[in-house]
Amino acid sequence: MLDLIKSIQNRPTDPIVHWELGEVYEENGNLISAIAQYRTSITLGNGTPYSFLTLASVYFCIGQIKHGIEICRQLVDGGLTKK
């Protein structure tokens, strides 16, 4: 994880690094930080369907069903709005 944090410091606009850090946070149970990293990744340009579904999945896991559904809707509509 420290390598990813260093990578973000060196490449703060790299969406892949943010997404990878989100995965590490999620694997370690830090779901709030995972959400932040996934949202940053999507905002920076890694708006692949998998990115949206991963973010929605975390929202579902923490019981924020409405947010998860909204992310799925945004995937269908083609974009992420700030919340």
C-alpha positions as CSV (number, residue, x, y, z in Angstrom):
1,M,0.0,0.0,0.0
2,L,2.9,2.4,0.7
3,D,4.0,1.9,-2.9
4,L,0.6,3.0,-4.1
5,I,0.5,6.0,-1.9
6,K,4.0,7.0,-3.3
7,S,2.7,6.5,-6.8
8,I,-0.2,8.8,-6.1
9,Q,2.1,11.4,-4.8
10,N,4.2,11.1,-8.0
11,R,1.2,10.7,-10.4
12,P,-1.8,12.3,-8.6
13,T,-3.9,12.4,-11.8
14,D,-3.4,8.7,-12.7
15,P,-6.8,7.0,-12.4
16,I,-5.4,3.5,-12.4
17,V,-3.3,4.1,-9.3
18,H,-6.3,5.5,-7.4
19,W,-8.4,2.5,-8.5
20,E,-5.7,0.1,-7.3
21,L,-5.4,1.9,-3.9
22,G,-9.2,1.6,-3.7
23,E,-8.9,-2.1,-4.1
24,V,-6.3,-2.3,-1.3
25,Y,-8.5,-0.3,1.0
26,E,-11.5,-2.5,0.2
27,E,-9.5,-5.7,0.8
28,N,-8.5,-4.3,4.2
29,G,-12.0,-3.3,5.1
30,N,-11.5,0.4,4.8
31,L,-14.6,0.9,2.7
32,I,-14.9,4.7,3.1
33,S,-11.4,5.2,1.8
34,A,-12.1,2.7,-1.0
35,I,-15.1,4.7,-2.0
36,A,-13.0,7.9,-2.1
37,Q,-10.4,6.3,-4.3
38,Y,-12.9,4.7,-6.7
39,R,-14.7,8.0,-7.1
40,T,-11.4,9.8,-7.8
41,S,-10.4,7.1,-10.3
42,I,-13.7,7.5,-12.2
43,T,-13.5,11.3,-12.1
44,L,-9.9,11.2,-13.5
45,G,-10.9,9.1,-16.4
46,N,-11.1,5.5,-15.6
47,G,-14.8,5.4,-16.0
48,T,-15.0,1.8,-17.2
49,P,-18.1,-0.2,-16.4
50,Y,-16.1,-2.2,-13.9
51,S,-15.1,0.9,-12.0
52,F,-18.7,2.0,-11.6
53,L,-19.8,-1.5,-10.5
54,T,-17.0,-1.8,-8.0
55,L,-18.0,1.5,-6.5
56,A,-21.6,0.5,-6.4
57,S,-20.7,-2.8,-4.8
58,V,-19.0,-1.0,-1.9
59,Y,-22.0,1.2,-1.4
60,F,-24.2,-1.9,-1.2
61,C,-21.8,-3.5,1.3
62,I,-22.1,-0.6,3.7
63,G,-25.9,-0.4,3.4
64,Q,-26.0,2.7,1.2
65,I,-28.3,1.1,-1.3
66,K,-29.6,4.4,-2.8
67,H,-26.0,5.5,-3.5
68,G,-25.2,2.1,-5.1
69,I,-28.3,2.3,-7.3
70,E,-27.4,5.9,-8.3
71,I,-23.9,4.8,-9.3
72,C,-25.5,2.1,-11.5
73,R,-27.8,4.7,-13.1
74,Q,-24.8,6.9,-13.8
75,L,-23.1,4.0,-15.4
76,V,-26.1,3.6,-17.7
77,D,-26.2,7.3,-18.3
78,G,-22.5,7.5,-19.0
79,G,-21.1,9.7,-16.2
80,L,-20.4,10.3,-12.5
81,T,-21.8,13.3,-10.8
82,K,-20.2,14.8,-7.7
83,K,-21.9,13.8,-4.4
